[in-house]
Amino acid sequence: MVEDIVRQIRALLQNELPAKLDQIELERADGVTLEDIQSFFIQPGHKDASIKYPNITILGEATTATNALSHRRELRHRISVWVTFREVSPDSGLAQIKLWRYMEAIERILASDPTLTGKAQNSVVIKHEYYPYHKEKDEFVSMAILDMEVLERPSISNY
């Protein structure tokens, strides 16, 4: 179910993101340092989201079910991973570069395990979006959203 998928994505990112960020820093070798993610949330607007940057929110956006009467029941979940980041720098492009790299790291992790450690049949990233975040009108905060689709085939005996 979507709850298990969201929790698994959170666990994968918590465990693998620090090493993946370090790997990207070494590959680029341009002096851009990526801070570790400070908090992971499963609900938007958490009270700590505006003070712990960078942070990630993972949301189960929608689920569609097919073949409900057969043993080939399929659940398709749309999951979004939001990265919220705050960078105060005289280099106006630095924040965007860091945000792109956070999203690259997340996509690499998710692509390396499309079954989400056995919780799904397959998962695929379908879209990235980047934009300034204007809650409380903080011009130093920006956000990116990664959308993915996850295919799950639970056993009918689970119902």
N, C-alpha and C positions, 0 to 999 in steps of 0.2 A: 504494500500500500504506500501511498505518497509519503506518509510519515516516516516509514523505514527508509525510503529513498533519500529524503531530505537529511535525515540523520547520518546516513552513510556518506553522502557528499560532504557534509560538515566534518565527519571524522577523517575522510581522505584528505581534505584540505588542511585541517589542523595538523595532521601527521606529516604531510609531504610538502607543504608550501614553503616552509623556511629553507629547505635544501634546494628547492626549485628556484627560489628567488636568488640564492647564492650562485647557482649554476648560471642563471641569466646574467648576473653581474660579471662573472668571469668570462662568459662568452663575448659580451659587449666590450669589456675592458675600457670603458670611457669615463670612469670615475663616478657614475651615477649609482648611489647607494639606495637600495630598497629596504625599507624598514619592515620588520616582521609585523604581521597582522596583530592588532591589539585585542580585538574582540570578534567573536562570531555570534550572530543573532539569527533567530528563526522567526522573528517578527519585525516588521518595519516600525520605525519610530520608537525603538527601545530608549528608555531614559538615559542610558549611557552612550548612545550612538553619537551624540554631538560632542563628546569629550574624549573618546578613545579612537583616535585615527592612527593608521588606516583600519577600517573595519569591514566585515563582510556580513551581509544578510542573505540567507538562503530561503527562498519562498517556493512553496508548491502552488503554482498559479492555477492549474486546471488539470482535470483528469477526464478522459473519455474511455468508455468501456465498449468492447465489441464481443460478439459471439458468446453472449451470456448463457445460452442454453447448451453449449458444447463444452467439451474438455479443453478447447483451445481458447479459452477466455483470455482476452488481451486488455491490458490497461495501458493507456498512453498518457504519461504525465508530462506536463509542461512545467519546467522548473526554471527559476531565474536566480542568478547569483549576482548580488549588487555589491560593488566595491565602492566605498566612500572614503575619500582621501583628502587630506588638507596639507597644502604645501605653501609656505611663505618663502618666496625666493625672488631675488632681482631678475632671475632668468625666467621670463614669462612662459617658455616652452617646457621647462623642467617638470612641472606638475603633470602635463599631458603625457610626456615621455614615460614618467613613472607609472601613470595609470595604464598606459598601453602595455607596459611590461608586467604589471600585476595581472592583467587579463591574459596575457600570453602564458604566464606561469600557470594560471588556473586552467586554461584550455589544455596545456600540455599534460597536466595531471589527469584531467578528466578523459583525455584521449588515450592515455596509457592504460586505462582500466575501463573499457566501455561497458563491462558487466557490473561495475561498481562493487567489486569484490563479491560477486554472486547474487547481489540483490536484484539485478535486472537482466533481461536478455540482451539488451543493447541500449546504448545512449549515444547521442550525437549533439554537438553544439551547433545551433542553427543561426545564431546572430549575436553580434556585439553592438552595443550602443554606447556612445560617450557624450556627456554633456555637463555643463556647469550645474552645480547644485545650489539653489537659491533659498533654501530654508534659512531663515534668520538673516538673509542677505549677506552671507559670508562669501566674498568673492574669491577667497583662497580655497574653498571647498569644491571639489568636483566629484563626479560619480560616473561609473560605468556599469552597464548591465549586460550580463551574458545570459542568453536564453538557450535552453537545451530541451531536447525531447528524450524521454526515457520510456522504453518499452518493457513492460513487465507481464509475465504470464504466470499468474498465481494458480495454484492447483484449486480445482473446484471444491476439493475436500477441505480447504481452508475456510469455507463459508458456513 
